[in-house]
Amino acid sequence: MIELLRRKSWSPYAAGAGLGLVSTLALWLSNQLLGASGAFETAASSLLKTAGSPLAKTPYFAFVMPPGLTWQIILLGGVALGALVSSAASGDFRFETAPAQWIEVFGPSRIKRWLAIFAGGVILEYGAGIAGGCTSGLAISGSLQLAPAGFLFIAGLFTSGVVTARLLYGRKY
């Protein structure tokens, strides 16, 4: 089992089966579905409240996404910790400011790359709100429940990913 965890890459079938098992166990043991986008909104709500912003009193941040330490924030921390442990166990851990193909596409400017990352994150979070959940919440947990929206989201996710990759990288990748 340890050797399996140390592999640099996994079969997509094994990873999918593992994700399905984790999703099912999360629902069964904690009555919570996997989903991460709400963690960012809850963190924003907490920051707004701490800063004394009037936005913290809007109905969305006061009632829909109130500040606090939620299941999703703990899940997101666990994902980050798991990625760190996994990369250390496989010998892949290293600090990296950008993958080589990002430098090829966006150039040497770190500011330009960070702005692209930030803009992509904002668009992704906005899209997740419109769709009713993020990749993990809608695609994984939604399809786990056989929700049609989950399967439609997966189709849209792959389609938009292929189009975006072609626009950014051309036929190189």
QUISULRA-V406149 format. One record per pair of residues at least 12 apart in sequence whose C-alpha atoms are under 8 Angstrom apart, sorted by the first residue. I is the first residue (numbers start at 0). J is the second residue. D is the distance in whole Angstrom. If there is no record, write none. Layout:
# QUISULRA-V406149
i:I j:J d:D
i:I j:J d:D
This chain:
# QUISULRA-V406149
i:4 j:85 d:7
i:4 j:88 d:7
i:4 j:89 d:7
i:5 j:85 d:7
i:5 j:88 d:5
i:5 j:89 d:4
i:5 j:90 d:8
i:6 j:89 d:6
i:7 j:89 d:6
i:7 j:90 d:8
i:7 j:91 d:7
i:19 j:139 d:8
i:19 j:143 d:8
i:22 j:139 d:8
i:22 j:140 d:7
i:22 j:143 d:8
i:23 j:143 d:8
i:31 j:70 d:8
i:32 j:136 d:7
i:32 j:140 d:6
i:33 j:71 d:8
i:33 j:74 d:8
i:33 j:135 d:6
i:33 j:136 d:6
i:33 j:139 d:8
i:33 j:140 d:6
i:34 j:71 d:6
i:34 j:132 d:7
i:34 j:133 d:7
i:34 j:134 d:8
i:34 j:135 d:5
i:34 j:136 d:4
i:34 j:137 d:8
i:34 j:140 d:7
i:35 j:71 d:5
i:35 j:72 d:7
i:35 j:74 d:7
i:35 j:75 d:6
i:35 j:133 d:7
i:35 j:135 d:7
i:35 j:136 d:7
i:36 j:71 d:8
i:36 j:124 d:7
i:36 j:127 d:7
i:36 j:132 d:7
i:36 j:133 d:6
i:36 j:136 d:8
i:37 j:64 d:7
i:37 j:71 d:6
i:37 j:72 d:8
i:38 j:69 d:7
i:38 j:71 d:5
i:38 j:72 d:5
i:38 j:75 d:7
i:39 j:72 d:8
i:40 j:64 d:6
i:41 j:60 d:8
i:41 j:64 d:5
i:41 j:65 d:6
i:41 j:66 d:5
i:41 j:67 d:7
i:41 j:69 d:8
i:41 j:72 d:8
i:42 j:66 d:7
i:42 j:67 d:8
i:42 j:72 d:8
i:43 j:66 d:8
i:44 j:60 d:6
i:44 j:61 d:8
i:44 j:64 d:7
i:44 j:65 d:6
i:44 j:66 d:5
i:45 j:65 d:7
i:45 j:66 d:4
i:45 j:67 d:6
i:48 j:66 d:7
i:100 j:168 d:8
i:104 j:167 d:7
i:104 j:168 d:7
i:130 j:152 d:8
i:134 j:153 d:8
i:137 j:149 d:5
i:137 j:152 d:7
i:138 j:150 d:7
i:138 j:152 d:6
i:138 j:153 d:6
